[in-house]
Amino acid sequence: MFRFAPLVWGLIISLSLFHFTTFAQVKINEVVYDNYGSPDDSAYVELFGPVGLSLLGYQIVGVNGSNGEEYVTIDLVGSIPSDGFFVVGQSANIANVDLISNLIDLQNGPDNILLKANSVTMDAVGYGIFSGGAIFVGEGQPAPDQTEGTSLCRFPDGHDTQNNAADFDLTPYFTPGTPNILPGQALYYTLYELRHDPPPPDEIFWTSGIANVNSSLFGGSFVINAFMQDEQAGINLYGGSFSFTLGDCLWVKARLDDYNGLLELMPIYELNVGDSAALPDPSIVTCAIANSQGEEYESMLVRLNGVWITASSPAWPVAGQDANLAITDNSGQTLVMRIDKDTELDGWAGHPGVEEPFDLLGIISQYNVYQVWPRYPSDFLPSSGVLPGGAPIPRLFGLIGAHPNPFNASATVQFNLAAPKRIALEVFSLNGSRVATLAEGIFPPGEHSLIWDASDLPSGIYLVRLGTASNSQTAKVLLLR
């Protein structure tokens, strides 16, 4: 019999279709704090953070390394642009400048820069040699003092081990508003780039993401077999003895490998654990979508609504055993559900029975065929789907999402209604401007699909909002040209 703990019901209530992840929390990313030669108008501080994040209430604060006094405060306005970089420059001569302030010409070292949000310090950088009573308020150990013809850069962008000496280096390249470059360092690739424009097989590179499982969950105590993702893509991490937990931000130096169709980071040369962050909400998929578009969702957290174990499926494994079960849904296709012996699921007495509907959270993986890997008993949720061969269960009001995602020019937007409703399906930019109305009026119950033609819009992140008089849900989509 399928039993749900109260914790699971609480999880149902708290789940929403959208939130803006705090991964890549805004950081001080590049600094030119002392100018040489004339004119003295080329100082800047570059921030790196989540696209669209409002900087209202944020301040850049200079802290004197001699006496610890805050000698300058710059109030920020605007939001993080679509490239992820926000540049505060001394003059309009600074490339890609977003905010001009002559106060940004900060002192040379030993000195400190704080990034505050509503008086709370979000990031701190101290640079120079702190001796003879000098006051360091950065993180860990100080970064080096800037020398002529160099900028002080974080590498990779946004990488933060809470140690300025490890996170910052001097480079002869000045890159305001663009990715940092350090001579001789491995390049940085986003997870999306690793999937769509990967480096050569022998190249060592950096990448980053949020852990959507604990490091030991699927690999046990012997080897990492874990996953990380951001809002665009995911990847498997395999090998090594690194340790991290669900929600940790990971910075990984590795090579790219393919194991029976599964894209993975292997071998892993370095893994740094940064701030914890909220995971992106799971993408809602069906068994048919998981089978046909599994590459798009591979290594990412997904949700399947109204699934059940088929009558012909292998049995639920006893403790200490793995098993590949078969699940299906109203799409008519079956999908492999992998129950791993290193989780708490093998031998779980409360597991769902055959043809007993449930909703499922899990990670899409691959071993020649696409599979879904549930992580915990709490990944099995009360059903909002369809009984096998029977009448529909009233489904929750839901914006299923847009696919493909990312997309180019047009995407299919899907939503579900449990009863006839007057709805508005709209698209907004990150600054809150409505850019499209896809549907407006009364729609019957059931699942609906509409085509969004975005051929006249620029690349960027957009918010699709489904609203009624009593409810609304929002999903994020990425338009790439």
C-alpha positions as CSV (number, residue, x, y, z in Angstrom):
1,M,0.0,0.0,0.0
2,F,1.3,3.5,-0.9
3,R,1.6,5.6,2.2
4,F,2.3,9.3,2.3
5,A,4.0,10.9,5.3
6,P,2.8,14.4,6.4
7,L,6.2,15.8,5.2
8,V,5.2,14.8,1.6
9,W,1.9,16.8,1.8
10,G,3.8,19.8,3.0
11,L,6.1,19.4,0.0
12,I,3.1,19.4,-2.3
13,I,1.8,22.7,-0.8
14,S,5.2,24.3,-1.1
15,L,6.0,23.3,-4.7
16,S,5.6,26.1,-7.3
17,L,6.4,26.1,-10.9
18,F,8.9,29.0,-10.8
19,H,11.4,30.8,-8.7
20,F,14.6,32.6,-9.7
21,T,17.4,30.6,-8.3
22,T,20.0,32.2,-6.1
23,F,22.7,30.3,-7.8
24,A,25.5,32.6,-8.9
25,Q,24.5,35.0,-6.1
26,V,25.9,38.3,-7.1
27,K,29.6,38.6,-6.6
28,I,32.4,41.2,-7.0
29,N,34.0,39.7,-10.1
30,E,36.6,42.0,-11.5
31,V,38.3,45.2,-10.1
32,V,40.4,47.9,-11.5
33,Y,40.9,50.1,-8.4
34,D,44.0,52.1,-9.2
35,N,44.9,53.7,-12.4
36,Y,48.3,54.4,-13.9
37,G,49.0,57.2,-16.3
38,S,46.6,59.9,-17.5
39,P,43.7,60.5,-17.7
40,D,42.7,58.8,-14.5
41,D,39.2,57.7,-15.6
42,S,39.3,54.0,-16.2
43,A,38.6,52.4,-12.8
44,Y,35.7,50.0,-12.6
45,V,34.1,47.2,-10.5
46,E,32.3,44.4,-12.3
47,L,29.6,42.3,-10.6
48,F,28.5,38.9,-11.7
49,G,25.1,37.5,-10.8
50,P,21.7,36.1,-11.8
51,V,20.3,37.7,-15.0
52,G,17.5,40.1,-14.1
53,L,18.4,40.5,-10.5
54,S,17.4,43.9,-9.3
55,L,20.2,45.8,-7.6
56,L,17.9,48.2,-5.8
57,G,19.2,48.3,-2.2
58,Y,22.7,47.1,-3.2
59,Q,25.8,49.2,-2.4
60,I,29.5,49.0,-3.2
61,V,31.4,50.1,-0.1
62,G,35.1,50.9,0.1
63,V,36.7,50.0,3.5
64,N,40.0,51.7,4.4
65,G,42.7,49.1,5.0
66,S,44.5,51.4,7.4
67,N,41.7,52.1,9.9
68,G,38.7,49.9,8.9
69,E,36.5,53.0,8.1
70,E,33.9,52.9,5.3
71,Y,35.2,55.8,3.2
72,V,32.9,55.6,0.1
73,T,29.5,54.2,-0.6
74,I,28.0,53.8,-4.1
75,D,24.2,53.1,-4.3
76,L,23.4,50.8,-7.2
77,V,20.5,51.1,-9.5
78,G,19.3,48.8,-12.4
79,S,19.5,45.0,-12.7
80,I,21.9,42.4,-13.9
81,P,21.9,42.4,-17.8
82,S,21.3,39.4,-19.9
83,D,25.1,38.6,-20.1
84,G,25.3,38.3,-16.2
85,F,27.7,41.2,-15.8
86,F,27.0,44.6,-14.3
87,V,29.8,47.2,-14.6
88,V,30.2,50.3,-12.4
89,G,32.7,52.5,-14.2
90,Q,34.4,55.8,-13.5
91,S,33.5,57.2,-16.9
92,A,31.7,56.4,-20.2
93,N,35.1,55.3,-21.5
94,I,34.6,51.9,-19.7
95,A,33.4,49.3,-22.1
96,N,29.9,47.8,-21.3
97,V,29.5,50.3,-18.4
98,D,26.1,50.0,-16.8
99,L,26.4,52.7,-14.1
100,I,28.8,55.6,-14.1
101,S,30.2,56.9,-10.8
102,N,33.5,58.8,-10.2
103,L,33.4,57.3,-6.6
104,I,34.5,53.9,-8.0
105,D,38.1,55.1,-8.2
106,L,38.9,53.2,-5.0
107,Q,42.2,53.2,-3.1
108,N,45.1,50.8,-3.8
109,G,46.0,48.2,-1.3
110,P,45.9,47.3,1.4
111,D,42.2,48.0,1.1
112,N,38.8,46.4,0.9
113,I,35.6,46.4,-1.1
114,L,32.2,45.2,0.3
115,L,29.1,44.4,-1.7
116,K,26.1,45.0,0.5
117,A,22.4,44.4,0.1
118,N,20.1,46.2,2.5
119,S,23.1,46.7,4.9
120,V,24.0,42.9,4.8
121,T,27.4,42.1,3.4
122,M,26.9,39.7,0.4
123,D,30.6,39.6,-0.8
124,A,33.9,41.0,0.5
125,V,37.3,41.4,-1.2
126,G,40.5,42.6,0.5
127,Y,43.6,43.2,-1.6
128,G,47.2,44.0,-0.9
129,I,49.6,43.3,2.0
130,F,48.0,43.7,5.4
131,S,50.7,44.3,7.9
132,G,51.5,46.6,10.8
133,G,47.9,46.9,12.0
134,A,46.2,47.1,8.6
135,I,42.6,45.9,8.8
136,F,41.4,43.1,6.4
137,V,37.6,42.6,6.1
138,G,37.7,40.4,3.0
139,E,37.3,36.6,2.9
140,G,40.0,34.1,3.9
141,Q,43.3,35.6,2.8
142,P,43.8,38.9,0.8
143,A,44.0,39.0,-3.0
144,P,47.1,40.5,-4.5
145,D,47.5,44.2,-5.0
146,Q,47.0,45.5,-8.5
147,T,50.1,46.3,-10.5
148,E,50.4,48.5,-13.5
149,G,48.6,47.1,-16.6
150,T,46.6,44.5,-14.7
151,S,43.1,43.9,-13.4
152,L,42.1,41.8,-10.5
153,C,39.9,39.0,-11.7
154,R,37.8,36.2,-10.2
155,F,38.1,33.0,-12.2
156,P,35.9,31.3,-13.3
157,D,33.4,34.1,-13.2
158,G,31.4,34.0,-9.9
159,H,33.6,31.3,-8.5
160,D,33.8,31.7,-4.7
161,T,35.6,29.5,-2.2
162,Q,35.4,32.2,0.5
163,N,39.1,32.9,0.1
164,N,40.1,36.0,-1.8
165,A,43.7,34.7,-2.4
166,A,42.4,31.6,-4.1
167,D,39.5,33.2,-6.0
168,F,41.3,36.3,-7.5
169,D,44.4,36.7,-9.6
170,L,46.0,39.4,-11.7
171,T,45.6,39.4,-15.4
172,P,46.8,41.7,-18.2
173,Y,43.3,41.5,-19.8
174,F,40.7,44.1,-19.0
175,T,37.3,42.5,-19.5
176,P,34.5,44.7,-18.1
177,G,31.1,43.1,-19.1
178,T,32.7,40.0,-20.6
179,P,34.0,36.7,-19.1
180,N,37.3,36.9,-17.3
181,I,40.5,35.5,-18.9
182,L,43.5,34.3,-17.0
183,P,46.6,33.2,-19.0
184,G,47.3,29.5,-18.8
185,Q,44.0,28.8,-17.0
186,A,41.4,26.3,-18.2
187,L,38.4,27.9,-20.0
188,Y,34.9,28.0,-18.5
189,Y,31.9,26.5,-20.1
190,T,28.3,26.7,-19.0
191,L,26.4,23.4,-18.8
192,Y,24.3,24.4,-21.8
193,E,27.5,25.0,-23.8
194,L,28.9,21.6,-22.8
195,R,25.8,20.0,-24.3
196,H,25.4,22.2,-27.4
197,D,28.9,23.4,-28.2
198,P,31.3,21.1,-26.3
199,P,35.1,21.4,-26.0
200,P,37.4,18.8,-27.6
201,P,37.4,15.5,-25.7
202,D,40.9,16.1,-24.3
203,E,40.3,19.7,-23.1
204,I,40.3,20.4,-19.3
205,F,37.8,23.1,-18.4
206,W,35.7,24.6,-15.6
207,T,32.0,24.5,-15.2
208,S,29.5,25.0,-12.5
209,G,26.0,24.1,-11.3
210,I,23.8,23.2,-8.3
211,A,24.0,19.7,-6.8
212,N,20.5,18.1,-7.2
213,V,21.6,15.1,-5.1
214,N,24.1,14.4,-2.3
215,S,27.5,13.3,-3.5
216,S,27.1,9.8,-2.0
217,L,23.4,9.2,-2.9
218,F,23.8,7.0,-6.0
219,G,27.5,6.1,-5.7
220,G,27.5,5.0,-2.1
221,S,30.7,5.6,-0.1
222,F,33.1,4.4,-2.8
223,V,32.7,6.8,-5.7
224,I,30.7,9.9,-6.8
225,N,27.9,9.2,-9.2
226,A,26.0,12.4,-8.8
227,F,24.3,15.2,-10.8
228,M,24.3,19.0,-11.0
229,Q,22.2,21.4,-13.0
230,D,21.3,25.0,-13.5
231,E,18.1,26.3,-15.1
232,Q,19.2,25.4,-18.7
233,A,21.0,22.1,-18.5
234,G,22.4,19.4,-16.3
235,I,25.3,16.9,-16.2
236,N,26.5,13.8,-14.4
237,L,29.6,13.9,-12.1
238,Y,31.5,10.6,-11.9
239,G,34.5,9.5,-9.9
240,G,36.6,10.9,-7.1
241,S,36.1,11.2,-3.3
242,F,34.6,14.8,-3.2
243,S,31.8,15.5,-0.8
244,F,28.8,17.9,-1.2
245,T,25.1,18.0,-0.3
246,L,21.9,18.8,-2.1
247,G,21.7,22.5,-3.0
248,D,25.5,23.1,-2.9
249,C,26.9,25.3,-5.7
250,L,29.7,23.4,-7.3
251,W,32.7,24.6,-9.4
252,V,34.2,21.7,-11.2
253,K,37.4,21.3,-13.2
254,A,37.2,18.2,-15.4
255,R,37.1,16.6,-18.8
256,L,34.0,15.6,-20.7
257,D,33.1,12.0,-21.3
258,D,30.2,9.9,-22.6
259,Y,29.1,6.7,-20.8
260,N,26.4,4.7,-22.7
261,G,24.9,8.0,-23.8
262,L,25.1,9.8,-20.5
263,L,27.2,13.0,-20.7
264,E,29.5,13.2,-17.7
265,L,32.4,15.0,-16.1
266,M,35.1,12.4,-15.8
267,P,37.8,12.6,-14.6
268,I,37.3,15.4,-12.1
269,Y,40.5,17.2,-11.3
270,E,39.1,19.8,-8.8
271,L,35.8,20.4,-7.1
272,N,35.0,23.4,-5.0
273,V,31.9,23.8,-2.9
274,G,30.4,27.3,-2.8
275,D,27.2,28.8,-1.4
276,S,24.1,26.7,-1.1
277,A,21.2,27.7,-3.4
278,A,17.6,26.9,-4.2
279,L,17.3,24.4,-7.0
280,P,15.4,25.4,-10.1
281,D,11.9,24.0,-10.0
282,P,11.5,20.6,-11.7
283,S,10.4,20.6,-15.4
284,I,7.1,18.8,-15.8
285,V,7.4,16.0,-18.4
286,T,5.4,12.9,-19.4
287,C,6.9,9.5,-20.1
288,A,6.6,10.3,-23.8
289,I,8.5,13.5,-23.5
290,A,11.2,11.9,-21.3
291,N,11.7,9.2,-24.0
292,S,11.7,11.6,-27.0
293,Q,13.4,14.7,-25.5
294,G,15.5,13.0,-22.8
295,E,18.7,14.8,-23.9
296,E,17.1,18.1,-23.2
297,Y,16.3,17.1,-19.6
298,E,19.3,14.7,-18.9
299,S,20.7,15.1,-15.4
300,M,18.0,17.6,-14.5
301,L,15.2,17.3,-11.9
302,V,11.8,16.6,-13.5
303,R,8.3,15.9,-12.3
304,L,6.0,13.3,-13.9
305,N,2.3,13.6,-12.9
306,G,-0.1,10.7,-12.8
307,V,2.3,7.8,-13.4
308,W,2.0,4.2,-12.3
309,I,4.0,1.0,-12.2
310,T,2.9,-1.3,-15.0
311,A,1.5,-4.8,-14.4
312,S,4.5,-6.3,-16.3
313,S,7.1,-4.4,-14.5
314,P,9.9,-6.1,-12.5
315,A,9.1,-6.2,-8.8
316,W,10.2,-3.5,-6.3
317,P,13.7,-4.4,-5.2
318,V,14.4,-5.8,-1.7
319,A,17.0,-4.1,0.5
320,G,20.5,-4.2,-1.0
321,Q,19.3,-4.7,-4.6
322,D,18.9,-2.5,-7.7
323,A,15.9,-2.7,-10.1
324,N,14.7,-1.1,-13.3
325,L,10.9,-0.8,-13.0
326,A,8.6,0.2,-15.8
327,I,6.2,3.1,-15.3
328,T,3.7,4.6,-17.7
329,D,1.1,7.4,-17.8
330,N,-1.7,8.7,-20.0
331,S,0.8,9.4,-22.8
332,G,0.8,5.6,-23.5
333,Q,4.5,5.1,-23.3
334,T,6.6,3.4,-20.7
335,L,9.7,4.8,-19.0
336,V,12.4,3.1,-17.0
337,M,12.3,4.0,-13.3
338,R,15.7,3.1,-11.7
339,I,15.6,2.2,-8.0
340,D,19.2,2.4,-6.8
341,K,20.3,0.3,-3.8
342,D,22.5,3.1,-2.5
343,T,19.3,5.2,-1.8
344,E,16.7,4.6,0.9
345,L,14.3,3.3,-1.8
346,D,15.4,-0.4,-2.0
347,G,13.3,-2.4,0.4
348,W,11.1,0.6,1.1
349,A,7.9,-0.7,2.6
350,G,5.8,2.3,1.7
351,H,6.4,2.2,-2.1
352,P,3.5,2.5,-4.5
353,G,1.8,-0.7,-5.7
354,V,1.3,-1.9,-9.2
355,E,-1.1,0.4,-11.2
356,E,-1.4,2.8,-8.2
357,P,-1.1,6.3,-9.5
358,F,1.5,8.8,-8.0
359,D,3.4,11.9,-9.0
360,L,7.2,11.4,-9.2
361,L,10.2,13.7,-8.8
362,G,13.4,12.3,-10.2
363,I,16.5,13.0,-12.3
364,I,16.6,12.0,-15.9
365,S,19.6,9.8,-16.6
366,Q,20.6,7.4,-19.4
367,Y,22.1,4.0,-19.9
368,N,21.5,3.5,-23.6
369,V,17.8,4.4,-22.9
370,Y,16.5,7.3,-20.9
371,Q,15.6,6.6,-17.2
372,V,14.2,8.5,-14.3
373,W,16.0,8.1,-11.0
374,P,14.0,9.0,-7.9
375,R,16.2,10.1,-5.0
376,Y,14.2,9.8,-1.7
377,P,10.8,8.4,-0.5
378,S,9.6,12.1,-0.5
379,D,10.0,12.1,-4.3
380,F,6.8,10.0,-4.5
381,L,3.8,12.3,-4.2
382,P,0.0,11.9,-4.2
383,S,-1.3,11.7,-7.8
384,S,-2.7,14.6,-9.7
385,G,-2.8,12.6,-12.9
386,V,-4.9,9.8,-14.5
387,L,-6.0,6.4,-13.3
388,P,-4.7,3.5,-15.5
389,G,-7.5,2.7,-17.9
390,G,-10.0,4.6,-15.8
391,A,-11.6,8.0,-15.3
392,P,-9.4,11.1,-14.9
393,I,-8.5,12.2,-11.4
394,P,-9.1,16.0,-11.1
395,R,-5.7,17.5,-11.9
396,L,-4.2,20.5,-10.2
397,F,-4.3,23.8,-12.2
398,G,-1.0,23.7,-13.9
399,L,1.3,25.4,-16.4
400,I,3.2,22.4,-17.8
401,G,5.8,24.6,-19.4
402,A,7.3,25.4,-22.8
403,H,9.3,23.2,-25.1
404,P,11.8,23.1,-26.4
405,N,13.5,25.1,-23.8
406,P,15.8,26.9,-24.7
407,F,14.1,27.6,-28.1
408,N,14.7,29.5,-31.3
409,A,11.8,31.6,-32.8
410,S,8.9,29.5,-31.6
411,A,7.9,27.2,-28.7
412,T,4.9,25.1,-27.6
413,V,3.4,26.3,-24.3
414,Q,1.2,23.7,-22.5
415,F,-1.1,24.1,-19.6
416,N,-3.8,22.0,-17.8
417,L,-7.2,23.0,-16.4
418,A,-9.2,20.8,-14.0
419,A,-12.4,22.7,-14.8
420,P,-13.6,25.4,-17.3
421,K,-11.7,28.6,-16.5
422,R,-11.3,32.1,-17.8
423,I,-7.5,32.4,-18.3
424,A,-4.9,34.7,-19.5
425,L,-1.6,33.2,-20.9
426,E,0.9,36.0,-21.2
427,V,4.7,36.5,-21.7
428,F,6.8,39.0,-19.8
429,S,10.4,40.2,-19.9
430,L,12.5,40.1,-16.8
431,N,11.8,43.8,-16.2
432,G,8.1,43.1,-16.0
433,S,7.0,44.3,-19.4
434,R,4.4,42.2,-21.2
435,V,5.7,41.2,-24.6
436,A,2.9,38.8,-25.7
437,T,-0.6,37.6,-24.9
438,L,-0.9,34.0,-26.1
439,A,-4.5,33.3,-25.0
440,E,-7.3,35.1,-23.2
441,G,-10.8,33.8,-22.5
442,I,-12.7,30.7,-21.2
443,F,-11.0,27.3,-21.8
444,P,-12.5,23.9,-21.2
445,P,-10.9,21.4,-18.8
446,G,-8.0,19.3,-20.0
447,E,-4.6,19.8,-21.4
448,H,-4.0,22.7,-23.9
449,S,-1.1,23.5,-26.2
450,L,-0.4,26.9,-27.9
451,I,2.4,28.1,-30.2
452,W,4.3,31.1,-29.1
453,D,5.9,32.9,-32.1
454,A,8.8,34.9,-30.6
455,S,10.6,35.7,-33.9
456,D,10.4,39.4,-33.3
457,L,11.9,39.3,-29.8
458,P,15.6,39.5,-28.8
459,S,17.5,36.6,-27.1
460,G,17.0,36.4,-23.4
461,I,15.0,34.9,-20.5
462,Y,11.2,35.4,-20.6
463,L,8.5,34.5,-18.1
464,V,5.4,32.7,-19.3
465,R,2.4,33.4,-16.9
466,L,-0.8,31.4,-16.7
467,G,-3.4,33.3,-14.6
468,T,-7.0,33.0,-13.5
469,A,-9.1,35.0,-11.1
470,S,-7.9,32.9,-8.2
471,N,-4.5,31.4,-9.3
472,S,-1.4,32.0,-11.3
473,Q,1.8,30.1,-12.2
474,T,4.9,31.2,-14.0
475,A,7.6,29.4,-15.9
476,K,10.9,30.6,-17.2
477,V,12.0,30.1,-20.9
478,L,15.2,31.0,-22.7
479,L,15.1,32.4,-26.2
480,L,18.4,31.9,-28.1
481,R,19.1,33.2,-31.6
